[in-house]
Amino acid sequence: MKNQSIILEQAQKYDSFYLYDESIILQYTNQLKECFPNVEFLYSLKTNPYPQVVKTVFSQGFGADAASLEEVRISHRNGLPKDKIYYSAPGKSMDDITEALEYSVIIADSLGEIYKIQDIAQKQDIIVPIGVRINPNFTFYAQEGIPAKFGIDEEIFFNQMKELKSLPNIKIVGIHVHSQSQELNADILKTYYTNMFQLAQTVQEKLEAPLEFINLGSGLGIPYAPEDAPLDVIQLGKFTANLLQQYQSFFPKTRIFIETGRYAVGKSGIYVTKVMDKKISRGVTYIILKNTLNGFIRPSLIPFVKGYSSQENPLSNEPLFTGKNAFELIPITNETKNETVILVGNLCTGSDIIAKDITLPTLHVGDVLAITNAGSYAAVLSPMQFSSQIPPAQLFLTVSGSIISM
Ligand SMILES: Cc1ncc(COP(=O)(O)O)c(C=O)c1O
């Protein structure tokens, strides 16, 4: 396994930790830039706001997809200008909007929010350029819309267009659609992007003003399970370049954004946990690991979902559940003998299980186990306060080989 000696060295100091590898973040962010030369990328901070991770992604020219005021602040503190920070989330408060106006472009998530922004802008006697999140009449899989808590239904938006255009203190300059995450099939994303450009053209025609940006949202998936075929970003990039060419006369100066969290950083992280105890109970061998459910919840949700689903492959429900083989469990040991065990965490609850009936090289107290795909929706989703355990450390391995811990 990559970085094995570094993992073992850090495991002397920490019983559980995340290790984010800068070189892998650079590899994935550069790949996107190469494949989509005319697209600007926004980093979805929600996936991993660890300071060195954010800095590394921003250093590659990415802007920010901020889902809260705090993510706007983080992006601003990292030096991003206003036109590289896009604040899109449902349920923003008046205070959120007032502060965020200064540092970011706000994407209104509802008609109510457009009027909130109008009110604030009127009081300040300014005209605010905004984006609008649209709930379109298509999904990844069908040419029809669905109800959603995100955005304004396309038909409602068009029906209200006349009134929205008459609001004196806002100017709609962009659109944002995010349909769903973690798609590995390039053909589905091609159809989605095609639908997006058609939608953008209609919006522009109805606005009777050029769109300054079209935000295509995310969707870029990464292979989690060994059987997953990676998304063909080369092919998707070529297709997107052609689409841009086709729409060149409609959008000569429009900026095109793709948001991504997991594609940029998902593969860069591993989670490392140590065997704290081992016992046999009525013939079952329990391996007790440090901070699993509470340190990195997603692998622990797999036995949970499998226990409640009659399906062989339970449907994903991002970002909590991706698939039954989404995380590889890799014991770092020279043991050659195998053993069938149950892997559990150290919380005082019987539901703290990471894998049942799993055959692995024999583990002993003090051994370490690495878990893959821990760069995204990992530390942030995990209930680290549960039972006041010392939380896992978060470490960052730089390209020059040094470790940064915060
Ligand atoms: C609006 C929006 N954009 C982007 C993302 C990032 O998705 P991913 O990490 O799969 O790229 C999400 C994820 O929930 C989202 O809700």
The ligand as a Gaussian input file, in Angstrom:
#p B3LYP/6-31G(d) Opt

LIG

0 1
 C      -24.956000      21.621000      -4.923000
 C      -23.846000      20.648000      -4.840000
 N      -22.764000      20.839000      -5.618000
 C      -21.716000      20.003000      -5.575000
 C      -21.710000      18.910000      -4.724000
 C      -20.494000      18.053000      -4.688000
 O      -20.703000      16.761000      -5.096000
 P      -19.476000      15.790000      -5.324000
 O      -18.673000      15.793000      -4.071000
 O      -20.074000      14.496000      -5.620000
 O      -18.663000      16.354000      -6.448000
 C      -22.820000      18.661000      -3.921000
 C      -22.842000      17.509000      -3.034000
 O      -23.706000      17.280000      -2.247000
 C      -23.916000      19.568000      -3.972000
 O      -24.993000      19.386000      -3.190000

